[in-house]
């Protein structure tokens, strides 16, 4: 099906404006959608923030989805650029993308003959289980779930409705998922927590007898690991999104709608409130709490509790304003060192002069 400026504008409910004021080309074909820098003639792109308007000067796209407030800043410098104005450009662009991308359907419904299904497992309606998948004893899977090839569900696992477990993901025993949970490839949920006692010169393993509870609408990235608790379960709150290669230690309790970027690491027994955001490679000390709505910048090392709503950065992490003062001060250290050397030299000279003058004054006084 051919797509035109007019048909796309109708799809997203956009008003059409020409950047240079020329006649609107409603019937012009749109053959693709791409990011600003990669878009070519005949393709459509989008602009979400004012600070990126300058990037449009080099785009070869024929049309751009923008916010109405941005049209005044785009004029004759952007000849022949068609502007489709909507209140939420990114959401509109996400409506457009499927017109030009192949959307892969979910797995074919049914159970592959090469999958292993325990006789005590219960699988809901309209599920798909791919080749080589393993479903252990007493597993319960809700309706409309996809278990991809090679995925493994240990004994006693519980899955809600509409879950997707991708290839080679491993759920150890007694892992519980809510509804609409997505576990990406090679993620591991429920491995033993890192718990040991040091006795008589060697480490003795502490049994890890808790489980893992993943609440509804959680997404866990490829290669992420979430350890089971020692006594109580490790819990990931509803709506939380965990990026690839994130490590969450045993007994952690993560709140709702948190977002953790790649390579975040939480030691055991950490906790968060709701809406916490951690940048890439943030490391968090054990038994640390991060309050509701707080944010931690990339590569920060968190060693103490963070109050609600605060933004911390740096290593060791501290409030953003405090860290910025430290950074600015450190940048001045070479200059301060030179000043100190000059002052030390000047002081030595003054002391030498004082040593010469003092005996003469004492003799005159005598």
C-alpha positions in Angstrom: 0.0 0.0 0.0 1.3 3.4 -1.0 1.6 6.1 1.7 1.4 9.9 1.1 1.9 12.9 3.2 -1.9 13.3 3.4 -2.5 9.7 4.5 0.1 9.8 7.2 -1.2 13.1 8.5 -4.6 11.6 8.7 -3.2 8.5 10.6 -1.6 10.6 13.3 -4.1 13.5 13.3 -1.5 16.0 12.2 -1.8 19.5 10.7 0.4 19.9 7.6 2.6 23.0 7.1 5.4 23.8 4.7 8.5 25.1 6.4 9.2 27.6 3.7 5.6 28.6 3.2 5.2 27.0 -0.2 2.2 24.9 -1.3 1.7 21.8 0.7 2.4 18.6 -1.3 -0.3 16.3 0.0 0.1 13.6 -2.6 3.8 13.3 -2.3 4.8 9.6 -1.6 6.4 8.6 1.7 8.6 5.5 1.2 10.2 5.1 4.6 10.8 6.4 8.2 14.2 7.0 9.8 16.1 9.1 12.3 17.0 12.7 11.4 20.6 12.0 10.3 19.8 8.7 8.4 16.6 9.8 6.6 16.8 10.3 2.9 14.5 11.9 0.3 11.0 10.5 0.4 11.4 9.5 4.1 9.8 10.9 7.2 11.5 11.6 10.6 10.5 13.3 13.9 11.8 15.9 16.3 11.0 15.5 20.0 13.0 18.3 21.7 13.7 22.0 20.8 17.4 21.5 21.4 17.6 19.2 18.4 16.1 21.7 15.9 19.5 22.5 14.5 19.9 18.9 13.4 17.2 19.4 10.8 19.5 21.7 8.7 21.4 18.6 7.5 18.5 16.2 7.2 17.5 14.9 3.7 14.1 13.8 4.9 11.1 15.1 3.0 8.9 15.4 6.1 9.2 15.8 9.9 6.8 15.2 12.7 7.1 18.1 15.2 5.3 19.9 18.0 3.3 23.0 16.9 5.4 25.3 19.1 8.5 24.4 17.0 7.1 25.6 13.6 8.0 29.2 14.3 11.7 28.3 14.6 11.7 26.4 11.3 11.5 28.7 8.2 13.3 29.4 4.9 16.4 27.6 6.1 14.5 24.4 5.6 13.3 24.5 1.9 10.7 21.9 0.8 10.5 20.4 4.3 7.0 19.3 5.2 6.0 19.7 8.8 3.4 17.5 10.4 2.5 19.1 13.7 1.1 17.0 16.6 1.2 17.3 20.4 3.4 14.2 20.9 5.8 13.8 18.0 7.5 10.6 19.3 4.2 8.8 20.0 3.0 9.8 16.5 6.2 8.5 14.9 5.8 5.2 16.7 2.4 5.0 14.9 4.1 5.6 11.6 7.0 3.1 11.9 5.0 -0.1 11.5 4.0 1.2 8.0 7.6 0.7 6.9 8.9 -2.1 9.2 8.2 -5.8 9.2 6.5 -6.7 12.5 7.3 -10.3 13.4 4.4 -12.2 14.7 4.6 -14.1 17.9 5.4 -17.8 18.0 3.0 -20.3 16.4 0.5 -21.4 19.0 1.1 -24.9 20.3 3.8 -27.1 21.9 6.8 -28.2 19.9 7.3 -32.0 20.0 10.9 -31.5 21.0 10.1 -29.4 24.1 10.2 -31.2 27.5 7.0 -30.7 29.5 6.7 -32.3 32.9 3.6 -34.4 33.5 2.8 -32.2 36.5 3.1 -28.9 34.7 0.0 -26.9 33.7 0.0 -24.8 30.6 -2.8 -22.3 29.9 -4.7 -21.7 26.7 -3.3 -20.3 23.5 0.3 -20.7 24.6 3.4 -21.4 22.5 6.3 -23.6 23.6 9.3 -23.7 21.2 11.7 -26.5 20.3 14.1 -27.5 23.1 12.2 -25.6 25.8 12.2 -27.2 29.3 9.2 -26.9 31.6 9.8 -28.6 35.0 7.6 -30.2 37.7 4.6 -28.2 39.0 5.2 -25.3 36.7 2.0 -23.2 36.1 1.9 -21.1 32.9 -1.0 -18.7 32.3 -2.8 -18.1 29.1 -1.3 -16.5 25.9 2.4 -17.1 27.0 5.3 -17.6 24.6 8.2 -19.9 25.8 10.8 -19.5 23.1 13.3 -22.3 22.0 15.7 -23.3 24.6 14.1 -21.5 27.5 14.2 -23.3 30.9 11.5 -23.1 33.6 12.5 -24.9 36.8 10.2 -26.7 39.2 7.5 -24.7 40.8 7.7 -21.6 38.6 4.5 -19.6 38.2 3.8 -17.4 35.1 0.9 -15.0 34.7 -0.9 -14.2 31.5 0.7 -13.0 28.3 4.4 -13.5 29.4 7.2 -13.9 26.9 10.3 -15.9 27.9 13.0 -15.6 25.1 15.5 -18.2 24.0 18.0 -19.6 26.6 16.5 -17.6 29.4 16.7 -19.6 32.7 14.2 -19.4 35.5 15.4 -21.5 38.4 12.9 -23.2 40.7 10.2 -21.2 42.5 10.4 -18.1 40.3 7.1 -16.2 40.1 6.1 -13.8 37.3 3.0 -11.6 37.1 1.1 -10.7 33.9 2.7 -9.4 30.7 6.3 -10.0 31.9 9.1 -10.1 29.3 12.3 -11.9 30.0 14.9 -11.5 27.2 17.4 -14.0 26.0 20.0 -15.4 28.4 18.6 -13.7 31.4 18.9 -15.8 34.6 16.4 -15.5 37.4 16.6 -17.3 40.7 20.3 -18.3 40.9 21.7 -18.6 44.4 22.5 -15.4 46.1 26.2 -14.7 46.9 26.0 -15.7 50.6 28.8 -17.4 52.6 30.0 -17.7 56.2 33.7 -17.7 56.9 34.4 -20.6 59.4 37.7 -22.2 60.3 39.6 -20.8 57.4 37.1 -21.5 54.6 33.9 -20.2 53.2 30.7 -22.1 54.0 27.7 -21.6 51.7 24.6 -20.1 53.3 21.5 -21.9 51.8 19.5 -19.6 49.6 16.0 -20.7 50.2 13.9 -17.7 49.1 12.5 -17.2 45.7 12.2 -14.4 43.1 8.9 -12.5 42.5 8.6 -10.4 39.4 5.4 -8.4 39.4 3.3 -7.5 36.4 4.5 -5.4 33.4 8.2 -5.9 34.2 10.7 -6.2 31.3 14.1 -7.8 32.0 16.9 -7.4 29.4 19.2 -9.9 27.8 21.9 -11.4 30.1 20.5 -9.8 33.2 20.7 -11.8 36.5 18.4 -11.6 39.5 19.4 -13.8 42.5 17.0 -15.5 44.8 16.7 -14.4 48.4 18.3 -16.3 51.3 15.1 -16.4 53.3 12.5 -14.1 51.8 12.1 -13.5 48.1 13.9 -11.0 45.9 11.1 -8.7 44.6 10.9 -6.6 41.4 8.0 -4.2 41.5 5.3 -3.7 38.9 6.2 -1.8 35.7 10.0 -1.8 36.4 12.3 -1.9 33.3 15.7 -3.6 33.6 18.2 -3.2 30.8 20.7 -5.8 29.5 23.4 -7.2 31.8 22.0 -5.8 35.0 22.9 -7.7 38.3 20.5 -7.6 41.2 21.7 -9.4 44.3 19.7 -11.5 46.8 17.0 -10.1 49.0 16.8 -6.9 47.0 13.3 -5.2 47.0 12.8 -3.0 44.0 9.8 -0.6 43.8 7.4 0.1 41.0 8.3 1.7 37.7 12.0 1.8 38.3 14.3 2.1 35.3 17.9 0.6 35.4 20.2 1.1 32.5 22.8 -1.4 31.3 25.4 -2.9 33.7 23.8 -1.5 36.9 24.8 -3.7 39.9 23.0 -3.9 43.2 24.5 -5.8 46.0 22.4 -7.9 48.4 19.5 -6.5 50.4 19.2 -3.2 48.6 15.8 -1.5 48.2 14.3 1.3 46.2 11.1 3.3 46.3 9.0 3.9 43.2 10.2 5.7 40.0 13.9 5.3 40.7 16.2 5.8 37.8 19.8 4.4 37.7 22.2 5.3 34.8 24.5 2.9 33.2 27.1 1.1 35.4 25.8 2.5 38.7 27.0 0.3 41.5 25.2 0.1 44.8 26.5 -1.1 48.2 24.6 -3.8 50.1 21.7 -2.7 52.5 21.4 0.6 50.7 18.0 2.3 50.2 17.2 4.7 47.3 14.2 6.8 47.9 11.1 7.3 45.7 11.8 9.4 42.6 15.6 9.6 43.1 18.0 9.5 40.1 21.6 8.3 40.0 24.0 9.3 37.2 26.0 6.9 35.1 29.0 5.2 36.7 28.1 6.5 40.2 29.0 4.4 43.3 26.3 4.6 45.9 27.5 3.9 49.4 24.7 5.4 51.6 21.0 5.9 51.5 19.5 8.4 49.0 16.5 10.5 50.1 13.4 10.8 48.1 13.6 12.9 44.9 17.3 13.7 45.0 19.8 13.4 42.1 23.2 11.9 43.0 26.3 11.5 40.8 29.9 10.7 41.1 32.1 8.2 43.1 31.4 8.0 45.9 28.0 9.3 45.0 26.6 12.4 46.6 24.1 15.1 45.7 24.6 16.6 42.3 25.3 20.2 43.5 27.9 18.9 45.9 29.6 16.8 43.3 29.8 19.7 40.8 31.5 21.9 43.4 34.0 19.1 44.0 34.6 18.8 40.2 35.1 22.5 39.8 37.5 22.6 42.7 39.5 19.7 41.4 39.9 21.5 38.1 41.5 24.4 39.9 44.0 22.2 41.8 46.9 22.8 39.3 46.4 26.5 39.5 46.0 26.4 43.3 49.3 24.3 43.5 51.1 27.0 41.5 49.7 29.7 43.7 50.8 27.8 46.8 54.3 27.4 45.5 54.5 31.2 44.7 53.2 32.0 48.2 55.7 29.6 49.8 58.5 31.2 47.8 57.4 34.7 48.8 57.1 33.7 52.4 60.6 32.3 52.4 61.9 35.6 51.0 60.1 37.6 53.6 61.4 35.4 56.4 65.0 35.8 55.0 64.6 39.6 54.9 63.1 39.6 58.4 66.1 37.6 59.7 68.4 40.2 58.3 66.5 43.2 59.6 65.7 41.9 63.1 69.2 41.8 64.6 70.0 45.4 63.4 66.8 46.7 65.0 67.5 44.9 68.2 71.0 46.3 68.3 69.7 49.8 67.7 67.2 49.4 70.4 69.9 48.3 72.8 
